[in-house]
Amino acid sequence: MSDAVKYLLIQLETELQQRQLWSSVPASDVAMASEMPFCCDTLRLEQWLQFIFLPKIQALLAAQRPLPTNVSILPMAEEAFKTYGQRMTPLLQIIHRLDQTFSGDV
C-alpha cells in the first residue's frame, strides 16, 4: 500500500499546484492547531491538505509507521470544491482513490 499512497500523494500535490490551490505562504501555527475536523474553522481544505495531511502521511511513510485505515476526505472535498465545478473532477478523483487506498477498498 505504501507505494500506492506515495504515488497518490505526488498526484495530489501536483494537482493542487496545477489548480493553483498550492500556497507559497505557510499556514500559521494557530490555524493548524485547530481541533475541528480538517481545521475547517481556520483553514481552507486545500490548505489542510498541503500543510497537515500531506506532511503527516509523508512522515508516517518515512518512519515506516502504520497508515490510517479509515479515511474519508472525499465528502469534505466535494463540499469544499463544489463552487469550482467540473474543473475539480481530477482532484476529487485523486482524493477518492486515496480514501479507497487507505480503507483497503482497492
N, C-alpha and C positions, 0 to 999 in steps of 0.2 A: 504494500500500500504506500510506503514512503516515497517510492519513485513516482507513483501516480500523483501523490499530493504535491511533491516538488514541482512537477510539470504543471499542474493546475495553478499553483501559486505564481509561477512565472507568467502563465497566461493571464491570471488575474491582474498582476502588476502591469503587464503590457497593455491590457485592455483599459485599465483605469487611465493610463498615460495617453493612449490613443483617443479616449473620450474626453480628454482634458479635465479629468477629475483627480489628477495627481497633484498634490500640493508641494511646493518647494519650501514652504514655511511650516515647521513642525507645530503640531497642536500643543497647547500649554499643558503643563503637568496637572494643573487644576482641572482642565477639561477632560483629561484622560483618567482622572481619579474618580470620575462619576461611578456610582454603584448601580445606575439604571442599566437595563439590558442595552447593549450596543452603544452605551453612553449617549442615548438618544436625546438627553436633555442638554448635552454640551457639545456634541459633535454631529456632523452630517455622516451618513452611513459610509460614504467614500473615505472620510477621514478615519472612521473607526477601522475600516478595512486596512488602510495604509498604516496607521500608527499603532494599532493594537492587535488586530487579527494576524496580519502578515508577520510582524516581528515575533509574536508569541508562537505561532506554528513553526516558523523557521528556527526558533530557539529550541523547541521541543525536538525537531528533526535533528538539529546539530548535536544535541545532547543524547540522542537516541532514547528519548523518553516516550512513554505511551502517548498516542494522539487521542484527541476526543473521539468518542464513538457515537455521540448523539448530537448532530449539528443540524440546525435548521435556520439558515441565514436567508434563504430564498423568499419566504413570506415578507420579511422586513425589507429586502431589496426590491421586491415588486412594488411595495407601498412607497418606498423612498424614491424610486426612479420612475413612477408612473407618469409624471408630468413630462418626461423626456420622450415618451412614445416608443416607437419601434427601434429607434437608434440604440436603445439599451439592450435589445434582444441578445446580442453576443455576450455581453457582460452577465446578463441573467442566466444564460446557458452555462457559463463557466461556474457561477455560484451554485447552480443546480447540481452540476457534476461534483463540485466539492462536497455539498451536502450528501449526495449519494455515496461518494467515496468514503467519507468519514463514517457514515452509517452502515457501510458494508452492503449497500444495495447495488453495487456494480458487479 
